[in-house]
Amino acid sequence: MRPAILFDIDGTLLHARGVGRGAFDRAFRAAYGVAYPDMASISFIGATDLGVVRAMAEQCGVPSTPAREEHFAFLLAHHLEEGLTATPPHVYPGVPELLRALTARGIALGLVTGNVRATAWMKVRHAGVDDCFTFGGYGDEDPDRNTITRLALSRLPPDTFPALLVGDTPRDIEAAHRNGLKALAVGSGWISVEELQVAGADAVLPDFSAIDRSLQTIQTLIPTTVR
């Protein structure tokens, strides 16, 4: 049995340089038929796309039906692909090297993200690290990150056991602990190292630029016995 590690995307692996917010705005206008009054005020930190779009629809007084949500996800992927092609994401220092070092050690890597499935894989593809991941849980499956994490764990490769979740927000830490995982937090996103420590992360790194230190920290969090 080999360990499996779950990774968040935005703020953990990469920064989409604002492309996602613009794509979100355009997709919402087309799918719901109204313009959200203040896109700049929306916080995506630790959120899920399904939870955000439902909240936007409620504030605009528009029902968020399954048909509209599906249409929105389709349009979001279309607009995000255009945006990322023109403006590739910023991949945080050390991320590609860390992911490849983990896979070289036989560790299975999965995604736990608030992004809808199509845009999750699109982002890691544009970041050049999509080949490192084999499964995941996504933000169009449920508005709650704890549930998304549980879904990702139900898709573990058969020869693996769950080890830890890596993210950049207190919601990632909560999702890890609610699902019986260790939580490694990274300060590369929008939450400070100090805040992540207070939120109860089992370990916190400022970023992944120091590969040896990152690998050593991860190794200390992996259970020594299979549960």
NORZIGI-V386531 format. One record per helix or strand of 2 or more residues. SS is the DSSP state (alpha for helix, beta for strand). FROM is the first residue (numbers start at 1). TO is the last residue. Records with the same first field share a line. If there is no record, write none. Layout:
SS->FROM-TO, FROM-TO
This chain:
beta->2-7, 14-15, 90-91, 108-112, 135-137, 160-167, 182-186, 203-205
alpha->19-32, 39-41, 49-60, 66-86, 95-104, 117-126, 130-132, 145-153, 170-178, 193-198, 211-221
